Amino acid sequence: MFLHLGGDFIIPSDQVIGVFDIKTAKAVSTREFLKQTHSRNMHVNVANDQIPKAFVVTNDKIYLSAIAGATLRRRSNFLSKTKFT
């Protein structure tokens, strides 16, 4: 399964470690994490010219998305509960 992050960008849902609202970036530990991952060129901005509302953490990248974190979490929960027969 895949998770749509906005625009034409999707990632495999099994790579998703967590989906977070950008508002959590106010916490010191979160800001430090984002600074470190940014300095390591791990950020991928899929929000294009929009203000990011969420970030998605995977094993090797941090994706900045213009889609709200709650929406992305709902999408990822739907995908994890979907069973095909």
Backbone atoms as SQL, in Angstrom:
CREATE TABLE atoms (id INTEGER PRIMARY KEY, chain TEXT, resi INTEGER, resn TEXT, atom TEXT, x REAL, y REAL, z REAL);
INSERT INTO atoms VALUES
  (1, 'A', 1, 'MET', 'N', 0.828, -1.181, 0.000),
  (2, 'A', 1, 'MET', 'CA', 0.000, 0.000, 0.000),
  (3, 'A', 1, 'MET', 'C', 0.879, 1.253, 0.000),
  (4, 'A', 2, 'PHE', 'N', 0.278, 2.357, -0.369),
  (5, 'A', 2, 'PHE', 'CA', 0.987, 3.624, -0.458),
  (6, 'A', 2, 'PHE', 'C', 0.235, 4.711, 0.302),
  (7, 'A', 3, 'LEU', 'N', 0.983, 5.701, 0.745),
  (8, 'A', 3, 'LEU', 'CA', 0.406, 6.849, 1.429),
  (9, 'A', 3, 'LEU', 'C', 0.636, 8.083, 0.560),
  (10, 'A', 4, 'HIS', 'N', -0.447, 8.760, 0.196),
  (11, 'A', 4, 'HIS', 'CA', -0.373, 9.971, -0.621),
  (12, 'A', 4, 'HIS', 'C', -0.053, 11.152, 0.276),
  (13, 'A', 5, 'LEU', 'N', 1.055, 11.846, 0.001),
  (14, 'A', 5, 'LEU', 'CA', 1.507, 12.963, 0.826),
  (15, 'A', 5, 'LEU', 'C', 1.127, 14.323, 0.269),
  (16, 'A', 6, 'GLY', 'N', 0.542, 14.346, -0.910),
  (17, 'A', 6, 'GLY', 'CA', 0.163, 15.603, -1.542),
  (18, 'A', 6, 'GLY', 'C', 0.755, 15.708, -2.933),
  (19, 'A', 7, 'GLY', 'N', 0.102, 16.485, -3.767),
  (20, 'A', 7, 'GLY', 'CA', 0.577, 16.637, -5.142),
  (21, 'A', 7, 'GLY', 'C', 0.630, 15.280, -5.816),
  (22, 'A', 8, 'ASP', 'N', 1.759, 15.000, -6.428),
  (23, 'A', 8, 'ASP', 'CA', 1.964, 13.713, -7.099),
  (24, 'A', 8, 'ASP', 'C', 2.899, 12.815, -6.308),
  (25, 'A', 9, 'PHE', 'N', 2.947, 13.010, -4.997),
  (26, 'A', 9, 'PHE', 'CA', 3.941, 12.305, -4.202),
  (27, 'A', 9, 'PHE', 'C', 3.302, 11.251, -3.305),
  (28, 'A', 10, 'ILE', 'N', 3.786, 10.009, -3.439),
  (29, 'A', 10, 'ILE', 'CA', 3.341, 8.907, -2.594),
  (30, 'A', 10, 'ILE', 'C', 4.564, 8.154, -2.078),
  (31, 'A', 11, 'ILE', 'N', 4.390, 7.510, -0.922),
  (32, 'A', 11, 'ILE', 'CA', 5.457, 6.670, -0.378),
  (33, 'A', 11, 'ILE', 'C', 4.847, 5.341, 0.051),
  (34, 'A', 12, 'PRO', 'N', 5.646, 4.279, 0.074),
  (35, 'A', 12, 'PRO', 'CA', 5.127, 3.001, 0.575),
  (36, 'A', 12, 'PRO', 'C', 4.727, 3.142, 2.045),
  (37, 'A', 13, 'SER', 'N', 3.546, 2.707, 2.394),
  (38, 'A', 13, 'SER', 'CA', 3.044, 2.882, 3.756),
  (39, 'A', 13, 'SER', 'C', 3.841, 2.082, 4.778),
  (40, 'A', 14, 'ASP', 'N', 4.497, 1.019, 4.352),
  (41, 'A', 14, 'ASP', 'CA', 5.280, 0.235, 5.308),
  (42, 'A', 14, 'ASP', 'C', 6.579, 0.934, 5.722),
  (43, 'A', 15, 'GLN', 'N', 6.910, 2.043, 5.062),
  (44, 'A', 15, 'GLN', 'CA', 8.089, 2.824, 5.436),
  (45, 'A', 15, 'GLN', 'C', 7.780, 3.884, 6.491),
  (46, 'A', 16, 'VAL', 'N', 6.511, 4.144, 6.744),
  (47, 'A', 16, 'VAL', 'CA', 6.109, 5.216, 7.657),
  (48, 'A', 16, 'VAL', 'C', 6.346, 4.791, 9.105),
  (49, 'A', 17, 'ILE', 'N', 7.135, 5.604, 9.808),
  (50, 'A', 17, 'ILE', 'CA', 7.366, 5.391, 11.236),
  (51, 'A', 17, 'ILE', 'C', 6.384, 6.222, 12.042),
  (52, 'A', 18, 'GLY', 'N', 6.132, 7.470, 11.593),
  (53, 'A', 18, 'GLY', 'CA', 5.204, 8.330, 12.306),
  (54, 'A', 18, 'GLY', 'C', 4.769, 9.514, 11.478),
  (55, 'A', 19, 'VAL', 'N', 3.592, 10.038, 11.817),
  (56, 'A', 19, 'VAL', 'CA', 3.031, 11.222, 11.172),
  (57, 'A', 19, 'VAL', 'C', 2.769, 12.239, 12.273),
  (58, 'A', 20, 'PHE', 'N', 3.312, 13.464, 12.105),
  (59, 'A', 20, 'PHE', 'CA', 3.250, 14.463, 13.160),
  (60, 'A', 20, 'PHE', 'C', 2.770, 15.808, 12.625),
  (61, 'A', 21, 'ASP', 'N', 1.975, 16.504, 13.414),
  (62, 'A', 21, 'ASP', 'CA', 1.576, 17.864, 13.067),
  (63, 'A', 21, 'ASP', 'C', 2.795, 18.768, 13.180),
  (64, 'A', 22, 'ILE', 'N', 2.911, 19.714, 12.293),
  (65, 'A', 22, 'ILE', 'CA', 4.053, 20.630, 12.307),
  (66, 'A', 22, 'ILE', 'C', 4.060, 21.459, 13.594),
  (67, 'A', 23, 'LYS', 'N', 2.899, 21.581, 14.230),
  (68, 'A', 23, 'LYS', 'CA', 2.816, 22.336, 15.486),
  (69, 'A', 23, 'LYS', 'C', 3.664, 21.708, 16.579),
  (70, 'A', 24, 'THR', 'N', 3.924, 20.406, 16.484),
  (71, 'A', 24, 'THR', 'CA', 4.769, 19.760, 17.493),
  (72, 'A', 24, 'THR', 'C', 6.208, 20.223, 17.386),
  (73, 'A', 25, 'ALA', 'N', 6.542, 20.913, 16.303),
  (74, 'A', 25, 'ALA', 'CA', 7.907, 21.422, 16.123),
  (75, 'A', 25, 'ALA', 'C', 8.222, 22.540, 17.114),
  (76, 'A', 26, 'LYS', 'N', 7.263, 22.940, 17.922),
  (77, 'A', 26, 'LYS', 'CA', 7.514, 23.953, 18.957),
  (78, 'A', 26, 'LYS', 'C', 8.301, 23.355, 20.119),
  (79, 'A', 27, 'ALA', 'N', 8.198, 22.064, 20.321),
  (80, 'A', 27, 'ALA', 'CA', 8.936, 21.407, 21.397),
  (81, 'A', 27, 'ALA', 'C', 10.428, 21.428, 21.072),
  (82, 'A', 28, 'VAL', 'N', 11.239, 21.675, 22.068),
  (83, 'A', 28, 'VAL', 'CA', 12.692, 21.787, 21.871),
  (84, 'A', 28, 'VAL', 'C', 13.266, 20.514, 21.258),
  (85, 'A', 29, 'SER', 'N', 12.856, 19.364, 21.762),
  (86, 'A', 29, 'SER', 'CA', 13.402, 18.102, 21.257),
  (87, 'A', 29, 'SER', 'C', 13.019, 17.877, 19.786),
  (88, 'A', 30, 'THR', 'N', 11.809, 18.259, 19.426),
  (89, 'A', 30, 'THR', 'CA', 11.372, 18.101, 18.036),
  (90, 'A', 30, 'THR', 'C', 12.123, 19.050, 17.125),
  (91, 'A', 31, 'ARG', 'N', 12.290, 20.289, 17.558),
  (92, 'A', 31, 'ARG', 'CA', 13.063, 21.254, 16.754),
  (93, 'A', 31, 'ARG', 'C', 14.483, 20.760, 16.537),
  (94, 'A', 32, 'GLU', 'N', 15.098, 20.219, 17.585),
  (95, 'A', 32, 'GLU', 'CA', 16.456, 19.707, 17.473),
  (96, 'A', 32, 'GLU', 'C', 16.526, 18.537, 16.492),
  (97, 'A', 33, 'PHE', 'N', 15.540, 17.634, 16.589),
  (98, 'A', 33, 'PHE', 'CA', 15.470, 16.507, 15.654),
  (99, 'A', 33, 'PHE', 'C', 15.356, 16.999, 14.212),
  (100, 'A', 34, 'LEU', 'N', 14.469, 17.966, 13.978),
  (101, 'A', 34, 'LEU', 'CA', 14.284, 18.488, 12.625),
  (102, 'A', 34, 'LEU', 'C', 15.522, 19.230, 12.128),
  (103, 'A', 35, 'LYS', 'N', 16.207, 19.951, 13.010),
  (104, 'A', 35, 'LYS', 'CA', 17.452, 20.622, 12.618),
  (105, 'A', 35, 'LYS', 'C', 18.509, 19.613, 12.201),
  (106, 'A', 36, 'GLN', 'N', 18.649, 18.556, 13.005),
  (107, 'A', 36, 'GLN', 'CA', 19.657, 17.543, 12.700),
  (108, 'A', 36, 'GLN', 'C', 19.359, 16.826, 11.393),
  (109, 'A', 37, 'THR', 'N', 18.105, 16.462, 11.190),
  (110, 'A', 37, 'THR', 'CA', 17.766, 15.764, 9.949),
  (111, 'A', 37, 'THR', 'C', 17.875, 16.695, 8.745),
  (112, 'A', 38, 'HIS', 'N', 17.593, 17.970, 8.938),
  (113, 'A', 38, 'HIS', 'CA', 17.742, 18.935, 7.842),
  (114, 'A', 38, 'HIS', 'C', 19.213, 19.091, 7.469),
  (115, 'A', 39, 'SER', 'N', 20.079, 19.177, 8.478),
  (116, 'A', 39, 'SER', 'CA', 21.513, 19.337, 8.198),
  (117, 'A', 39, 'SER', 'C', 22.095, 18.100, 7.510),
  (118, 'A', 40, 'ARG', 'N', 21.436, 16.970, 7.652),
  (119, 'A', 40, 'ARG', 'CA', 21.873, 15.729, 6.993),
  (120, 'A', 40, 'ARG', 'C', 21.186, 15.525, 5.638),
  (121, 'A', 41, 'ASN', 'N', 20.506, 16.564, 5.166),
  (122, 'A', 41, 'ASN', 'CA', 19.796, 16.520, 3.879),
  (123, 'A', 41, 'ASN', 'C', 18.774, 15.390, 3.813),
  (124, 'A', 42, 'MET', 'N', 18.072, 15.183, 4.910),
  (125, 'A', 42, 'MET', 'CA', 17.063, 14.122, 4.966),
  (126, 'A', 42, 'MET', 'C', 15.656, 14.635, 4.680),
  (127, 'A', 43, 'HIS', 'N', 15.480, 15.946, 4.527),
  (128, 'A', 43, 'HIS', 'CA', 14.139, 16.509, 4.317),
  (129, 'A', 43, 'HIS', 'C', 13.765, 16.494, 2.840),
  (130, 'A', 44, 'VAL', 'N', 12.508, 16.149, 2.600),
  (131, 'A', 44, 'VAL', 'CA', 11.926, 16.232, 1.263),
  (132, 'A', 44, 'VAL', 'C', 10.664, 17.071, 1.417),
  (133, 'A', 45, 'ASN', 'N', 10.649, 18.233, 0.787),
  (134, 'A', 45, 'ASN', 'CA', 9.494, 19.124, 0.893),
  (135, 'A', 45, 'ASN', 'C', 8.527, 18.830, -0.239),
  (136, 'A', 46, 'VAL', 'N', 7.431, 18.137, 0.082),
  (137, 'A', 46, 'VAL', 'CA', 6.411, 17.836, -0.920),
  (138, 'A', 46, 'VAL', 'C', 5.257, 18.826, -0.836),
  (139, 'A', 47, 'ALA', 'N', 5.404, 19.843, 0.042),
  (140, 'A', 47, 'ALA', 'CA', 4.376, 20.881, 0.181),
  (141, 'A', 47, 'ALA', 'C', 4.492, 21.910, -0.935),
  (142, 'A', 48, 'ASN', 'N', 5.597, 21.849, -1.679),
  (143, 'A', 48, 'ASN', 'CA', 5.871, 22.788, -2.766),
  (144, 'A', 48, 'ASN', 'C', 5.828, 24.218, -2.244),
  (145, 'A', 49, 'ASP', 'N', 4.949, 25.058, -2.763),
  (146, 'A', 49, 'ASP', 'CA', 4.908, 26.468, -2.354),
  (147, 'A', 49, 'ASP', 'C', 3.911, 26.715, -1.214),
  (148, 'A', 50, 'GLN', 'N', 3.349, 25.649, -0.650),
  (149, 'A', 50, 'GLN', 'CA', 2.416, 25.788, 0.467),
  (150, 'A', 50, 'GLN', 'C', 3.159, 25.629, 1.793),
  (151, 'A', 51, 'ILE', 'N', 2.547, 26.104, 2.854),
  (152, 'A', 51, 'ILE', 'CA', 3.132, 25.966, 4.179),
  (153, 'A', 51, 'ILE', 'C', 2.919, 24.530, 4.660),
  (154, 'A', 52, 'PRO', 'N', 3.978, 23.842, 5.077),
  (155, 'A', 52, 'PRO', 'CA', 3.809, 22.474, 5.580),
  (156, 'A', 52, 'PRO', 'C', 2.930, 22.434, 6.827),
  (157, 'A', 53, 'LYS', 'N', 2.050, 21.439, 6.876),
  (158, 'A', 53, 'LYS', 'CA', 1.164, 21.247, 8.027),
  (159, 'A', 53, 'LYS', 'C', 1.562, 20.016, 8.834),
  (160, 'A', 54, 'ALA', 'N', 2.360, 19.142, 8.223),
  (161, 'A', 54, 'ALA', 'CA', 2.738, 17.897, 8.895),
  (162, 'A', 54, 'ALA', 'C', 4.093, 17.439, 8.386),
  (163, 'A', 55, 'PHE', 'N', 4.718, 16.553, 9.164),
  (164, 'A', 55, 'PHE', 'CA', 5.904, 15.879, 8.667),
  (165, 'A', 55, 'PHE', 'C', 5.766, 14.388, 8.927),
  (166, 'A', 56, 'VAL', 'N', 6.259, 13.619, 7.968),
  (167, 'A', 56, 'VAL', 'CA', 6.160, 12.164, 8.005),
  (168, 'A', 56, 'VAL', 'C', 7.576, 11.614, 8.127),
  (169, 'A', 57, 'VAL', 'N', 7.795, 10.806, 9.146),
  (170, 'A', 57, 'VAL', 'CA', 9.115, 10.228, 9.397),
  (171, 'A', 57, 'VAL', 'C', 9.154, 8.814, 8.827),
  (172, 'A', 58, 'THR', 'N', 10.190, 8.549, 8.023),
  (173, 'A', 58, 'THR', 'CA', 10.448, 7.202, 7.522),
  (174, 'A', 58, 'THR', 'C', 11.866, 6.819, 7.962),
  (175, 'A', 59, 'ASN', 'N', 12.309, 5.654, 7.564),
  (176, 'A', 59, 'ASN', 'CA', 13.648, 5.201, 7.949),
  (177, 'A', 59, 'ASN', 'C', 14.759, 6.119, 7.487),
  (178, 'A', 60, 'ASP', 'N', 14.597, 6.719, 6.317),
  (179, 'A', 60, 'ASP', 'CA', 15.707, 7.492, 5.766),
  (180, 'A', 60, 'ASP', 'C', 15.367, 8.924, 5.363),
  (181, 'A', 61, 'LYS', 'N', 14.110, 9.341, 5.472),
  (182, 'A', 61, 'LYS', 'CA', 13.708, 10.691, 5.060),
  (183, 'A', 61, 'LYS', 'C', 12.656, 11.265, 6.008),
  (184, 'A', 62, 'ILE', 'N', 12.559, 12.595, 5.976),
  (185, 'A', 62, 'ILE', 'CA', 11.495, 13.331, 6.654),
  (186, 'A', 62, 'ILE', 'C', 10.751, 14.080, 5.550),
  (187, 'A', 63, 'TYR', 'N', 9.484, 13.784, 5.368),
  (188, 'A', 63, 'TYR', 'CA', 8.686, 14.415, 4.323),
  (189, 'A', 63, 'TYR', 'C', 7.830, 15.516, 4.936),
  (190, 'A', 64, 'LEU', 'N', 7.914, 16.718, 4.376),
  (191, 'A', 64, 'LEU', 'CA', 7.099, 17.852, 4.798),
  (192, 'A', 64, 'LEU', 'C', 5.910, 17.937, 3.853),
  (193, 'A', 65, 'SER', 'N', 4.701, 17.872, 4.418),
  (194, 'A', 65, 'SER', 'CA', 3.491, 17.809, 3.610),
  (195, 'A', 65, 'SER', 'C', 2.546, 18.960, 3.944),
  (196, 'A', 66, 'ALA', 'N', 1.837, 19.440, 2.941),
  (197, 'A', 66, 'ALA', 'CA', 0.826, 20.484, 3.128),
  (198, 'A', 66, 'ALA', 'C', -0.503, 19.895, 3.594),
  (199, 'A', 67, 'ILE', 'N', -0.589, 18.575, 3.666),
  (200, 'A', 67, 'ILE', 'CA', -1.805, 17.912, 4.139),
  (201, 'A', 67, 'ILE', 'C', -1.716, 17.791, 5.660),
  (202, 'A', 68, 'ALA', 'N', -2.823, 18.048, 6.331),
  (203, 'A', 68, 'ALA', 'CA', -2.860, 18.015, 7.797),
  (204, 'A', 68, 'ALA', 'C', -2.455, 16.639, 8.322),
  (205, 'A', 69, 'GLY', 'N', -1.777, 16.648, 9.459),
  (206, 'A', 69, 'GLY', 'CA', -1.330, 15.407, 10.074),
  (207, 'A', 69, 'GLY', 'C', -2.467, 14.454, 10.369),
  (208, 'A', 70, 'ALA', 'N', -3.596, 14.982, 10.838),
  (209, 'A', 70, 'ALA', 'CA', -4.749, 14.135, 11.146),
  (210, 'A', 70, 'ALA', 'C', -5.248, 13.410, 9.889),
  (211, 'A', 71, 'THR', 'N', -5.243, 14.099, 8.774),
  (212, 'A', 71, 'THR', 'CA', -5.678, 13.490, 7.515),
  (213, 'A', 71, 'THR', 'C', -4.713, 12.389, 7.094),
  (214, 'A', 72, 'LEU', 'N', -3.422, 12.661, 7.195),
  (215, 'A', 72, 'LEU', 'CA', -2.431, 11.649, 6.834),
  (216, 'A', 72, 'LEU', 'C', -2.517, 10.435, 7.764),
  (217, 'A', 73, 'ARG', 'N', -2.734, 10.674, 9.050),
  (218, 'A', 73, 'ARG', 'CA', -2.874, 9.556, 9.991),
  (219, 'A', 73, 'ARG', 'C', -4.102, 8.719, 9.664),
  (220, 'A', 74, 'ARG', 'N', -5.213, 9.390, 9.333),
  (221, 'A', 74, 'ARG', 'CA', -6.432, 8.654, 8.946),
  (222, 'A', 74, 'ARG', 'C', -6.157, 7.796, 7.717),
  (223, 'A', 75, 'ARG', 'N', -5.472, 8.367, 6.743),
  (224, 'A', 75, 'ARG', 'CA', -5.153, 7.608, 5.530),
  (225, 'A', 75, 'ARG', 'C', -4.281, 6.403, 5.855),
  (226, 'A', 76, 'SER', 'N', -3.286, 6.607, 6.705),
  (227, 'A', 76, 'SER', 'CA', -2.385, 5.493, 7.024),
  (228, 'A', 76, 'SER', 'C', -3.099, 4.438, 7.864),
  (229, 'A', 77, 'ASN', 'N', -3.995, 4.838, 8.770),
  (230, 'A', 77, 'ASN', 'CA', -4.771, 3.867, 9.549),
  (231, 'A', 77, 'ASN', 'C', -5.714, 3.080, 8.662),
  (232, 'A', 78, 'PHE', 'N', -6.324, 3.775, 7.705),
  (233, 'A', 78, 'PHE', 'CA', -7.210, 3.090, 6.763),
  (234, 'A', 78, 'PHE', 'C', -6.434, 2.027, 6.003),
  (235, 'A', 79, 'LEU', 'N', -5.228, 2.381, 5.552),
  (236, 'A', 79, 'LEU', 'CA', -4.433, 1.443, 4.781),
  (237, 'A', 79, 'LEU', 'C', -4.006, 0.241, 5.619),
  (238, 'A', 80, 'SER', 'N', -3.686, 0.485, 6.888),
  (239, 'A', 80, 'SER', 'CA', -3.240, -0.638, 7.724),
  (240, 'A', 80, 'SER', 'C', -4.387, -1.569, 8.103),
  (241, 'A', 81, 'LYS', 'N', -5.619, -1.075, 8.064),
  (242, 'A', 81, 'LYS', 'CA', -6.769, -1.902, 8.416),
  (243, 'A', 81, 'LYS', 'C', -7.429, -2.561, 7.215),
  (244, 'A', 82, 'THR', 'N', -7.037, -2.124, 6.013),
  (245, 'A', 82, 'THR', 'CA', -7.642, -2.649, 4.807),
  (246, 'A', 82, 'THR', 'C', -7.091, -4.048, 4.517),
  (247, 'A', 83, 'LYS', 'N', -7.995, -4.983, 4.301),
  (248, 'A', 83, 'LYS', 'CA', -7.597, -6.340, 3.945),
  (249, 'A', 83, 'LYS', 'C', -8.233, -6.682, 2.610),
  (250, 'A', 84, 'PHE', 'N', -7.425, -7.217, 1.753),
  (251, 'A', 84, 'PHE', 'CA', -7.924, -7.598, 0.439),
  (252, 'A', 84, 'PHE', 'C', -7.986, -9.124, 0.382),
  (253, 'A', 85, 'THR', 'N', -9.094, -9.621, -0.161),
  (254, 'A', 85, 'THR', 'CA', -9.229, -11.074, -0.281),
  (255, 'A', 85, 'THR', 'C', -9.383, -11.476, -1.721);
